[in-house]
Amino acid sequence: MKRVLISDPTLRDGSHAIQHQLNTQQLTLYAELAEEAGIPIIEVGHGNGLGASSLQLGESSLSDTQMLETCRNILNKTRLGIHVIPGFATINKDLKNALDIGVDVIRVASHCTEADITKRHIEYCRNREREVHGVLMMSHMAPPSELAAEACKMQGYGAQGIIIMDSAGAYLPDTVKSRISVLVAALDIPVGFHAHNNLGMAIANSMTALEAGATILDGTMRGFGAGAGNAQLEILIAVMEKMGYETGIDLFKLLDAADTAEDSFLKVPYVNSTSIVSGLTGVFSGFAKPVDRIAKKYNVDPKDIFYELGKRKVVAGQEDIILEVAVSLSQSRQPMI
Amino acid sequence: MKRVLISDPTLRDGSHAIQHQLNTQQLTLYAELAEEAGIPIIEVGHGNGLGASSLQLGESSLSDTQMLETCRNILNKTRLGIHVIPGFATINKDLKNALDIGVDVIRVASHCTEADITKRHIEYCRNREREVHGVLMMSHMAPPSELAAEACKMQGYGAQGIIIMDSAGAYLPDTVKSRISVLVAALDIPVGFHAHNNLGMAIANSMTALEAGATILDGTMRGFGAGAGNAQLEILIAVMEKMGYETGIDLFKLLDAADTAEDSFLKVPYVNSTSIVSGLTGVFSGFAKPVDRIAKKYNVDPKDIFYELGKRKVVAGQEDIILEVAVSLSQSRQPMI
């Protein structure tokens, strides 16, 4: 029986799906359900992580402190996790506060080619004796060898695991396999995969990651997450059971939990046409909501915006470019005088 | 460039998702969209195919004649297809009528171990010079060698292609690969795959089928179909383009068509907990609606019904067993006196 660590960012990546408007009742319910089903880690917070609530990225209805304390009060066996992007989250204010509240697992994340910015945050968490994983986002944008070099940096800073994210849902099984294999060979610490479903491959890519040696997987209930959503946790666990992997999660309780959570707040994501183009062009799934909003305002096709964003290779934090692209698409359609 | 024939049963398998209540406006719109996007074949009718409208399986709001004539009047390049299960569809009445209306492609289907019942229907269609494919449903229930033997029978009757259906959404890529490879080796005619998404594998399984030598794939817009739905056609085409397969479908027009059809009538299927259990236990996805209805009536968990149906290895046409199982589950919970 191969053991796999499951981390569930329903209350973090899912925030993207409802513009970061999770409330206390929803957090409480979900934390109770996760504890009951035996989910090892739940990640909580703004879609872009700790300290990311802002005009540019969208404002959370609750502060980081409110969200983390709500879940901390309930969780016992299930560990409390956060997603931390240096630049959004400062060490002295945001990270110190989160660790004081009692966060168990910290994921320090950067764009796939910028691991350098994670050094001080990783070291800070290790010094305070917490479990720290390094995360490389938009990992399809770097070739396997470069990804391995960046991951090795994070390992050097003290990361105890490396997760690569398919932030645009752009991977197919072959590209997952090549990247995970290279990372597993290059690192001495566990390797993980975080899928998105834009090309309908979230479950297949996750299983491929396991076959290639990954031992950490992310999944969210009903796939609740940015864009087309993540790997749907209940399916992931069902398929893993069928394939002989052990996670400690009770599948039946998980299925019941998903039904309850869906009734309460999970907006089920599905793969709409814009999400498909987002996956095809390799643009961050979290752009889906602002792109839809701005497309409507400027009366342009959101798919055309995603195509242009793909050409420009934009990444999270460059949301202002959406507006620029929409304006330019809208003007290019004006009749000549 | 490898050429793949796409057949789209949105207006047939999708009928399961809305209890066979498609109306003339929806059929008309969809046929126009399919024609515009260049979809090679659309399959039209009751969820269980020609002549299947009944109390037991659910009654269509339109007759087979009305549905087929509506689409026939619009289609030009796109060919008109039907799904035919001998036993539901008679030759002299149903099949003769459909061919008189001008159906182009006939799929004659049986349970995976009962190809014998397709002989006369296949021969009738060949005699009238139409394209005929043989379909083996619930194909996960037979091992590869038996499936190949049944497929060879259909080839012997005159079938010009063989499609295996994952009617329960129970396959994983490995099981698709082994079955398709054996079929491709055993047959002289094209082999196809029809996926369902209960275990999140519809797209991955379809791509695996192509790698193993299949040259016919089924997909429906937004995945509209029985249970957790089919392979989502827009994703399938996007991924196939990325992998270098040729289908003749215009991806952009298809994405627009899916948006339009969704606005008009496509109820987007998602993978709910019952669908996952249906895939795990290998029970026909088309049971989802009646199971939900009967579970509610007898106040039992639909997931428990699916587990019991899986143990009994039921197949389509045995819908009466749902009721029996629900009654027995409901009674087993009565307190002893």
Chai-1 contact restraints between the chains, C-beta under 6 A:
chainA,res_idxA,chainB,res_idxB,connection_type,confidence,min_distance_angstrom,max_distance_angstrom,comment,restraint_id
A,L199,B,I235,contact,1.0,0.0,6.0,A-B,restraint_1
A,L199,B,V239,contact,1.0,0.0,6.0,A-B,restraint_2
A,G200,B,I203,contact,1.0,0.0,6.0,A-B,restraint_3
A,G200,B,Q232,contact,1.0,0.0,6.0,A-B,restraint_4
A,G200,B,I235,contact,1.0,0.0,6.0,A-B,restraint_5
A,M201,B,A204,contact,1.0,0.0,6.0,A-B,restraint_6
A,I203,B,G200,contact,1.0,0.0,6.0,A-B,restraint_7
A,A204,B,M201,contact,1.0,0.0,6.0,A-B,restraint_8
A,A204,B,A204,contact,1.0,0.0,6.0,A-B,restraint_9
A,Q232,B,G200,contact,1.0,0.0,6.0,A-B,restraint_10
A,Q232,B,V271,contact,1.0,0.0,6.0,A-B,restraint_11
A,E234,B,I276,contact,1.0,0.0,6.0,A-B,restraint_12
A,I235,B,L199,contact,1.0,0.0,6.0,A-B,restraint_13
A,I235,B,G200,contact,1.0,0.0,6.0,A-B,restraint_14
A,I235,B,V271,contact,1.0,0.0,6.0,A-B,restraint_15
A,I235,B,I276,contact,1.0,0.0,6.0,A-B,restraint_16
A,A238,B,I276,contact,1.0,0.0,6.0,A-B,restraint_17
A,A238,B,L280,contact,1.0,0.0,6.0,A-B,restraint_18
A,V239,B,L199,contact,1.0,0.0,6.0,A-B,restraint_19
A,L255,B,S273,contact,1.0,0.0,6.0,A-B,restraint_20
A,A258,B,S273,contact,1.0,0.0,6.0,A-B,restraint_21
A,D259,B,S273,contact,1.0,0.0,6.0,A-B,restraint_22
A,V268,B,Y270,contact,1.0,0.0,6.0,A-B,restraint_23
A,Y270,B,V268,contact,1.0,0.0,6.0,A-B,restraint_24
A,Y270,B,Y270,contact,1.0,0.0,6.0,A-B,restraint_25
A,V271,B,Q232,contact,1.0,0.0,6.0,A-B,restraint_26
A,V271,B,I235,contact,1.0,0.0,6.0,A-B,restraint_27
A,S273,B,L255,contact,1.0,0.0,6.0,A-B,restraint_28
A,S273,B,A258,contact,1.0,0.0,6.0,A-B,restraint_29
A,S273,B,D259,contact,1.0,0.0,6.0,A-B,restraint_30
A,I276,B,E234,contact,1.0,0.0,6.0,A-B,restraint_31
A,I276,B,I235,contact,1.0,0.0,6.0,A-B,restraint_32
A,I276,B,A238,contact,1.0,0.0,6.0,A-B,restraint_33
A,L280,B,A238,contact,1.0,0.0,6.0,A-B,restraint_34
